[in-house]
Amino acid sequence: MRDPGQPSLDQLRVFIAVIDHGGFAHAARALHRTQSVISYTIANLEEQLNVALLDRSKRKPTLTEAGKALLADARAVSLKVDGMRARARALSAGLEAEVSLVVDVMFSTCKLVRILHAFQTAFPTVSMRLRTEALGAVTQLVADGTCRIGISGWMPGTPDVIERQACGFVTMVPVVAPQHPLAQIDGIVPTAVLREHTQLVLTDRSTLTAGQDFGVLALRDWRLGDLSSKHALLRNGIGWGNMPLELVQWDLDAGRLLPLRIAEGGSFSFPLYVIRRGDEEPGPATRWLMQQFLDLAQPGAPAPLNEREPTAPPHAYHALNEAAPAGLAVAAPIALRPR
């Protein structure tokens, strides 16, 4: 058997297009070529690699086992080349005119202000376009190119083109107003009781997490579009819900909100990531800004307990032990008050 030949980048991209667009005809329209050219290119690629990539016995071509294995390689090569070209464009263009950033609403406002203040000092001529979104909407804005970088929680179904790096976490705590019926229960609130009370839940304005729920326990819930509305409703006793500890710490200290002790667990960590498209190279100002967020995850910052547990599944929202080790800064401010 002869050794495989050298496939061209164009052949690999045609192969990817046939799979992504669902057939030769759709790929031809997407690439502005004729269907015969697409078929000829795939046939040549198979000849080069000395292996059948597509099963043409059905109406719609499907990947062979070899095709499935080699498609991942084709995508990796294509993304690497796109990344190299983008890097070259950034190097030749110099400093960008503006930076576009989308931040998850869970991210600390104080940290964001400090980083952006430093950014303004370091790059006074670069404009900032800042958006705040929740859940999959952050990833969606980066994936479609509206924003160059994002600060996002982990999302299922993230497109392959998105690259992510850890930049810390947010501690979430279930809270309720002191006048709410759940606040009158001594000790741990049973799940069966908790489910009977309205839970306030932040909704995803994108379709990335359609049909999926995160941390929803109640049988009845209200879906809210922004975190400030959820905060206001919680303080007024309209339901219970999870909130970033930093945002509600003053309310906890003043007794305007109480932390719930629930059977499903108390506070938990919400991991955060810097995300960007892997086929676009960030300019100098964007790289600088990314690094400020990445520095938040450097040694010295308190790690969530769930990241210390080797049995915990990756990228989930894990409950923190109530008996947290001494020195875990995120757990210290939370205190149950007499009811």
C-alpha positions as CSV (number, residue, x, y, z in Angstrom):
1,M,0.0,0.0,0.0
2,R,1.4,3.4,-1.0
3,D,2.0,6.2,1.5
4,P,-0.7,8.9,1.7
5,G,0.1,12.0,-0.4
6,Q,0.1,15.7,0.6
7,P,-3.5,17.1,0.8
8,S,-3.9,20.8,0.1
9,L,-5.5,23.2,2.5
10,D,-8.3,23.9,0.0
11,Q,-9.1,20.2,-0.2
12,L,-9.4,20.0,3.6
13,R,-11.7,23.0,3.7
14,V,-13.9,21.6,1.0
15,F,-14.1,18.3,3.1
16,I,-15.1,20.3,6.2
17,A,-17.7,22.3,4.2
18,V,-19.3,19.2,2.9
19,I,-19.8,17.9,6.5
20,D,-20.8,21.2,8.0
21,H,-23.3,22.1,5.3
22,G,-24.8,18.7,4.9
23,G,-23.8,17.6,1.4
24,F,-22.1,18.4,-1.9
25,A,-24.8,20.8,-3.1
26,H,-25.0,22.9,0.1
27,A,-21.2,23.0,0.3
28,A,-21.0,24.2,-3.3
29,R,-23.4,27.0,-2.6
30,A,-21.6,28.0,0.5
31,L,-18.2,28.0,-1.3
32,H,-19.6,29.6,-4.5
33,R,-18.4,26.6,-6.6
34,T,-20.2,24.1,-8.8
35,Q,-21.2,20.7,-7.3
36,S,-19.0,18.9,-9.8
37,V,-16.0,20.8,-8.5
38,I,-16.8,19.9,-4.9
39,S,-17.2,16.2,-5.8
40,Y,-13.9,16.3,-7.8
41,T,-12.1,17.9,-4.9
42,I,-13.3,15.3,-2.4
43,A,-12.4,12.5,-4.8
44,N,-8.9,13.9,-5.2
45,L,-8.5,14.2,-1.4
46,E,-9.5,10.6,-1.0
47,E,-7.0,9.6,-3.7
48,Q,-4.3,11.7,-2.0
49,L,-5.0,10.1,1.4
50,N,-5.6,6.6,0.0
51,V,-8.7,6.2,2.1
52,A,-12.5,6.6,1.6
53,L,-13.8,9.6,3.6
54,L,-17.4,9.6,2.6
55,D,-20.0,6.9,2.2
56,R,-21.9,7.8,-1.0
57,S,-24.3,4.8,-1.0
58,K,-27.1,6.9,0.7
59,R,-28.8,10.1,-0.5
60,K,-26.8,12.2,1.8
61,P,-23.0,11.4,2.0
62,T,-22.0,10.3,5.5
63,L,-18.6,10.0,7.1
64,T,-16.8,6.6,7.1
65,E,-14.9,5.6,10.2
66,A,-11.8,6.9,8.6
67,G,-13.5,10.1,7.6
68,K,-14.6,10.6,11.2
69,A,-11.0,10.3,12.4
70,L,-9.5,12.5,9.8
71,L,-12.2,15.2,10.0
72,A,-10.8,16.3,13.4
73,D,-7.3,16.6,11.9
74,A,-8.7,18.6,9.0
75,R,-10.4,21.0,11.4
76,A,-7.2,21.4,13.5
77,V,-5.1,22.2,10.4
78,S,-7.6,24.7,9.1
79,L,-7.9,26.5,12.5
80,K,-4.1,26.6,12.8
81,V,-3.7,28.2,9.4
82,D,-6.5,30.7,10.1
83,G,-4.9,31.5,13.4
84,M,-1.5,32.1,11.7
85,R,-3.1,34.4,9.1
86,A,-5.0,36.3,11.8
87,R,-1.8,36.7,13.8
88,A,0.0,38.1,10.7
89,R,-2.9,40.6,10.1
90,A,-2.7,41.8,13.7
91,L,1.1,42.2,13.6
92,S,0.9,44.2,10.4
93,A,-2.0,46.3,11.5
94,G,-0.5,47.4,14.8
95,L,-2.6,48.7,17.7
96,E,-6.3,48.2,17.2
97,A,-8.7,51.1,17.2
98,E,-11.2,49.5,19.6
99,V,-11.6,46.4,21.8
100,S,-15.0,44.7,22.2
101,L,-15.6,42.7,25.4
102,V,-18.6,40.8,26.7
103,V,-18.7,39.9,30.4
104,D,-21.0,37.4,32.2
105,V,-23.2,39.2,34.7
106,M,-21.9,37.0,37.4
107,F,-18.4,38.5,37.1
108,S,-17.3,40.8,39.9
109,T,-18.1,44.4,39.0
110,C,-15.3,45.7,41.3
111,K,-12.7,43.6,39.5
112,L,-14.1,44.6,36.1
113,V,-13.9,48.3,37.0
114,R,-10.3,47.9,38.2
115,I,-9.2,46.1,35.0
116,L,-10.9,48.6,32.7
117,H,-9.5,51.6,34.6
118,A,-6.0,50.1,34.1
119,F,-6.9,49.5,30.4
120,Q,-7.8,53.1,29.9
121,T,-4.5,54.2,31.4
122,A,-2.5,51.8,29.3
123,F,-4.3,52.3,26.0
124,P,-5.9,55.8,26.1
125,T,-6.4,55.9,22.3
126,V,-8.3,52.5,22.1
127,S,-12.1,52.6,22.4
128,M,-13.9,50.1,24.5
129,R,-17.1,48.3,23.5
130,L,-18.5,46.6,26.6
131,R,-21.5,44.3,26.9
132,T,-22.9,42.2,29.8
133,E,-24.8,39.0,29.2
134,A,-25.7,35.8,30.9
135,L,-25.0,32.1,30.2
136,G,-24.7,31.2,26.5
137,A,-25.3,34.7,25.3
138,V,-21.7,35.5,26.1
139,T,-20.3,32.7,24.0
140,Q,-22.7,33.5,21.2
141,L,-21.5,37.1,20.9
142,V,-17.9,35.9,20.7
143,A,-18.7,33.0,18.3
144,D,-20.5,35.3,15.8
145,G,-17.7,37.9,16.0
146,T,-19.7,40.7,17.7
147,C,-17.2,40.7,20.5
148,R,-13.5,39.7,20.3
149,I,-13.2,38.3,23.8
150,G,-15.6,37.3,26.5
151,I,-15.7,36.3,30.2
152,S,-18.0,33.4,30.4
153,G,-19.0,30.4,32.5
154,W,-18.6,27.0,30.9
155,M,-21.3,26.2,28.5
156,P,-22.3,22.9,26.9
157,G,-22.3,22.8,23.1
158,T,-19.6,25.5,22.8
159,P,-18.5,25.8,19.1
160,D,-15.1,24.2,18.3
161,V,-13.8,27.5,17.2
162,I,-14.0,28.9,20.7
163,E,-10.8,28.7,22.8
164,R,-11.0,29.2,26.6
165,Q,-8.7,29.7,29.5
166,A,-9.6,29.7,33.2
167,C,-9.7,33.1,34.9
168,G,-11.1,32.3,38.3
169,F,-14.6,31.6,39.7
170,V,-17.6,33.3,41.4
171,T,-19.0,32.0,44.6
172,M,-22.8,31.6,44.4
173,V,-25.0,31.3,47.5
174,P,-28.7,30.5,47.8
175,V,-30.5,33.4,49.5
176,V,-34.0,34.5,50.6
177,A,-35.5,37.5,52.2
178,P,-36.1,37.3,56.0
179,Q,-39.9,37.7,55.5
180,H,-40.1,34.7,53.1
181,P,-41.6,31.5,54.5
182,L,-38.4,29.5,53.8
183,A,-36.5,31.9,56.2
184,Q,-38.7,30.7,59.0
185,I,-37.5,27.1,58.8
186,D,-34.8,26.1,61.4
187,G,-31.9,24.0,60.1
188,I,-31.6,22.6,56.7
189,V,-34.5,23.1,54.3
190,P,-35.6,19.8,52.8
191,T,-35.6,19.6,49.0
192,A,-39.3,18.7,49.0
193,V,-40.2,21.9,50.8
194,L,-37.8,24.0,48.7
195,R,-39.4,22.8,45.5
196,E,-42.8,24.1,46.6
197,H,-41.5,27.7,46.6
198,T,-40.9,29.9,43.5
199,Q,-37.3,30.0,42.4
200,L,-35.9,33.0,40.6
201,V,-33.7,31.9,37.7
202,L,-31.6,33.9,35.3
203,T,-32.5,33.1,31.7
204,D,-30.3,32.7,28.7
205,R,-31.0,35.1,25.9
206,S,-29.2,32.9,23.4
207,T,-30.2,29.5,22.0
208,L,-26.9,27.8,23.1
209,T,-28.5,26.3,26.2
210,A,-32.0,25.9,24.8
211,G,-33.9,23.2,26.7
212,Q,-31.3,23.0,29.5
213,D,-31.6,24.2,33.1
214,F,-28.7,24.9,35.5
215,G,-29.4,24.7,39.3
216,V,-33.2,24.8,38.9
217,L,-34.7,22.8,41.8
218,A,-38.2,24.3,42.2
219,L,-41.4,23.1,40.5
220,R,-42.3,26.8,39.9
221,D,-39.8,29.3,38.7
222,W,-39.6,32.8,37.3
223,R,-37.2,33.5,34.4
224,L,-35.5,36.9,34.6
225,G,-33.5,38.6,32.0
226,D,-31.1,40.5,34.2
227,L,-29.3,40.0,37.6
228,S,-30.4,43.4,39.1
229,S,-34.1,42.5,38.7
230,K,-33.5,39.1,40.3
231,H,-31.7,40.9,43.2
232,A,-34.6,43.3,43.7
233,L,-37.2,40.6,43.7
234,L,-35.2,38.5,46.2
235,R,-34.8,41.4,48.6
236,N,-38.6,41.9,48.5
237,G,-39.4,38.3,49.3
238,I,-40.6,37.2,45.8
239,G,-39.0,33.8,45.7
240,W,-35.5,32.4,46.5
241,G,-32.5,32.0,44.3
242,N,-28.7,31.8,43.9
243,M,-26.7,35.0,43.7
244,P,-23.0,36.0,43.5
245,L,-21.8,36.3,47.1
246,E,-20.0,39.6,46.4
247,L,-23.2,41.2,45.1
248,V,-25.3,40.2,48.1
249,Q,-22.7,40.3,50.9
250,W,-23.9,43.7,52.1
251,D,-27.5,42.4,52.2
252,L,-26.3,39.4,54.2
253,D,-24.4,41.6,56.6
254,A,-27.4,43.9,57.1
255,G,-30.0,41.1,57.3
256,R,-31.8,42.1,54.2
257,L,-31.2,38.7,52.8
258,L,-30.4,35.4,54.6
259,P,-28.4,32.4,53.2
260,L,-30.5,29.3,52.8
261,R,-29.2,26.0,54.2
262,I,-30.6,23.5,51.7
263,A,-30.3,19.7,51.4
264,E,-28.9,20.1,47.9
265,G,-25.9,22.0,49.2
266,G,-25.1,25.5,50.1
267,S,-22.7,27.8,48.3
268,F,-21.1,26.6,45.1
269,S,-18.4,27.8,42.7
270,F,-19.2,29.1,39.2
271,P,-16.0,28.8,37.1
272,L,-15.2,31.5,34.7
273,Y,-13.1,31.5,31.5
274,V,-11.6,34.0,29.0
275,I,-12.9,33.0,25.6
276,R,-12.1,34.0,22.1
277,R,-12.3,32.7,18.5
278,G,-9.2,30.5,17.8
279,D,-9.1,31.6,14.2
280,E,-8.7,35.3,15.1
281,E,-5.5,36.7,16.5
282,P,-6.0,39.4,19.2
283,G,-4.2,42.7,18.8
284,P,-1.9,44.2,21.4
285,A,-4.6,45.9,23.5
286,T,-6.9,42.9,23.4
287,R,-4.0,40.6,24.4
288,W,-3.2,42.9,27.3
289,L,-6.8,42.9,28.5
290,M,-7.0,39.1,28.3
291,Q,-4.0,38.8,30.4
292,Q,-5.5,41.0,33.2
293,F,-8.4,38.5,33.5
294,L,-6.1,35.5,33.3
295,D,-4.0,36.8,36.1
296,L,-7.0,36.4,38.4
297,A,-6.5,32.7,38.2
298,Q,-2.8,32.8,39.1
299,P,-1.4,31.2,42.3
300,G,-2.4,33.2,45.4
301,A,-6.0,33.6,44.5
302,P,-8.3,31.4,46.6
303,A,-9.4,28.2,44.8
304,P,-12.9,26.9,45.1
305,L,-13.2,23.7,47.1
306,N,-14.7,21.8,44.2
307,E,-11.5,22.3,42.2
308,R,-9.5,20.6,45.0
309,E,-11.7,17.5,44.9
310,P,-10.3,14.9,42.4
311,T,-13.6,13.1,42.1
312,A,-15.6,16.1,41.0
313,P,-16.6,16.1,37.3
314,P,-15.0,18.9,35.3
315,H,-16.9,22.1,34.3
316,A,-19.9,21.5,36.6
317,Y,-21.4,23.7,39.2
318,H,-20.3,21.8,42.3
319,A,-21.6,22.3,45.9
320,L,-19.1,23.6,48.4
321,N,-18.8,21.7,51.7
322,E,-20.3,23.6,54.6
323,A,-17.3,22.6,56.7
324,A,-14.9,24.4,54.4
325,P,-11.2,24.3,55.3
326,A,-9.8,27.3,57.2
327,G,-8.4,29.9,54.9
328,L,-11.1,29.5,52.2
329,A,-11.8,33.2,51.9
330,V,-15.0,32.8,49.9
331,A,-16.8,30.9,52.7
332,A,-15.8,33.1,55.6
333,P,-18.3,36.0,55.2
334,I,-21.4,33.8,55.1
335,A,-23.1,33.4,58.5
336,L,-26.5,32.1,59.5
337,R,-28.4,34.6,61.6
338,P,-31.1,33.9,64.2
339,R,-34.6,33.8,62.8
